[in-house]
Amino acid sequence: MALKITVIGTGYLGATHAAAMAELGFEVLGLDVVPEKIEMLKRGEVPMYEPGLEELLRKHVAGIEGSSGRLRFTMDWAEVGEFGDVHFVCVNTPQKHGEYACDMSYVDAAFESLAPHLHGPALVVGKSTVPVGSADRLAARLAELAPAGEDAELAWNPEFLREGFAVNDTLHPDRIVVGVRSERAEKLLREVYATPVTAGSPFVLTDFPTAELVKTSANSFLATKISFINAMAEVCEAADGDVVKLAEAIGHDERIGKKFLRAGIGFGGGCLPKDIRAFMARAGELGADQALTFLREIDSINMRQRGQMVELAREALGGGSFLGKRVAVLGAAFKPDSDDVRDSPALNVAGQIHLQGGQVTVYDPKGMANARRLFPTLAYADSATEAVRGADVVLHLTEWREFRELDPAVLGEAVTTRLILDGRNALDPEVWRRAGWTYRAMGRPTA
Ligand code: UGA
């Protein structure tokens, strides 16, 4: 009989994982503690913008015409405990207030709520990004709380999906990492992931601490690549070099690779910034803090980019104050194809200029509602053309395709001054310059 799967927590990770498990042919029950989320999901609606996710949900959510009916949602822990052979824990682990460490309260609460309902054999699989050592602790807690005792087992299976590509990354992962303590756990997870493994996804078997560390080290490596290229942009800026050419040239070396070498205002979002901080905090607890002091530098290079963008804008406007200057900001999401504005470099820059007296107008294709909620005092426009109307300078801060396809000649008619600062090195300087614009980007020659 096909395995029955539950997914606890229905954010980016959980909602996508639940829909993907249904797509792979399993019966799935998703749980969340937020009633509004569950109501939306039951209607086949997704609480965030993620390309392809709503379609996949609607294909499987029970009660929707033409769906497979394999995917249901509930708020009832007993039902979840009763239903599942395998339970995936997908709740988030945000940064703690005023600390680098991550907040484990949602993960802990999920285990405390689920375990008492595990009366028979069950595999609980942690997917949340956690400090190394958590799985060990949670396995003990599970054995203690579950009526099934040792039959309720834990495995750790970190997730590597990117926002904007969540569906594809989940259905076709570039690797599946599982930390297990028994053959039974391995066998169950091989069954869950049989389809992607047959299609070629490598299945990497590890112990608990390695599985937890794979996730935090992967995100640290990605953050390091971005801050590395941003450091090179600073040097290029000082030496009159071109960081885009430099990235292209070093990227031809397969050992270095082309990806994640786009210089600009740096990384944000709900993962990279908090993950490197939580990793440093955990290493400190383990007495290995020296090993990760370089991440402090990665973090500060990254945060510096935002300030440098503000200074580039000030300089471009004549070097004085922002008072009375009209600044158009294209982009609010932390990256394109997402409506997520958590720790968004674009909004951070917009906010800084606004707080220094600039009249900032923001436009983003999908992130407007979230941006308004976070920064209600900024002005918002309904289109790029509206945002730039009368602008003294235009800042391109999130590289949506829509912005790359803008016609500089048309936009030029709307602005006061044809001055564009590309915070993502994603526009073609030649195209803009030909249309009479002054184009500037960090780490690139001025003309
Ligand atoms: C990241 C990882 O890429 C995923 O593998 C991981 O699963 C996820 O975190 C997570 O831990 O859940 P995500 O936060 O969706 O995924 O975003 P990324 O695509 O990694 O981009 C992060 C930030 O880096 C964005 O602000 C982006 O604009 C910036 N970035 C990316 C650059 O500034 N330059 C680049 O070359 C690439």
Residues whose N, C-alpha, C, O or C-beta is under 5 A from the ligand:
A	BS01	UGA	E159 F160 L161 R162 E163 I226 F260 L261 R262 G266 F267 G268 G269 C271 L272 F334 K335
